[in-house]
Amino acid sequence: MNMTKKCRLAWLAALLGLLAVAAWADDGLWGKLKEGGYVILIRHASTEFGIGDPPGFNLEDCSTQRNLSEGGRAEARRLGEMFRDHGVPVSDVRSSQWCRCVETAKLAFGRVEPWPALNLVPADRSQGSAQRRAVLELASKVKPPHNLVLVTHNYNVNALVGVTPEKAETVVARFDDGELKLVGRIPPP
């Protein structure tokens, strides 16, 4: 066997090893979620092309907002399938009032309670702090076998646990010592 083939095989073996470790980590995280007691933060699924909402958008009128794309709707459905396939109990599903978040939650979990505390964190830091406190207060009540799903925006997830998720990514956290502590991440479907 020549050196090029040996290098390719070594590379392939290393890649397969990494994939096996990633799959094991995902299985471990799914297993924890089945036990309950977690706060599941989900960034809304993929949207129509563009950055931000149009000027003058209205939370009460989805036609004035940047909404989910067809691909985003498919992501949201697959997200829900992943939770059902892994037998994860979901007791409460809340979402930002933005239509892209509400639709992600409905397509994934079949139900949602829009909650202003999950709305896009504003430039006014005082209101953002009030939103964070409301989320932490709710998170403090999550106990096994229940899990709380919160569908929101990347800025909100970052403000709560210090990571910036991709669209339709799941960030798993647990309330501990007055804060949400990162437990793990599940890639977008």
Protein Blocks (a to p, Z undefined) as FASTA:
>chain_A
ZZklmmmmmmmmmmmmmmmmmmmmmmmmmmmmmngoiacddddddddededjdehiafkl
mklpccddfklmmmmmmmmmmmmmnopacfbdcddfbfklmmmmmmmnopacddfklgcc
dfblmlmmmmmmmmmmmmmmpccfbdcdddddfklmmmmnopacdehiacddddeehiac
dfbdcddZZ
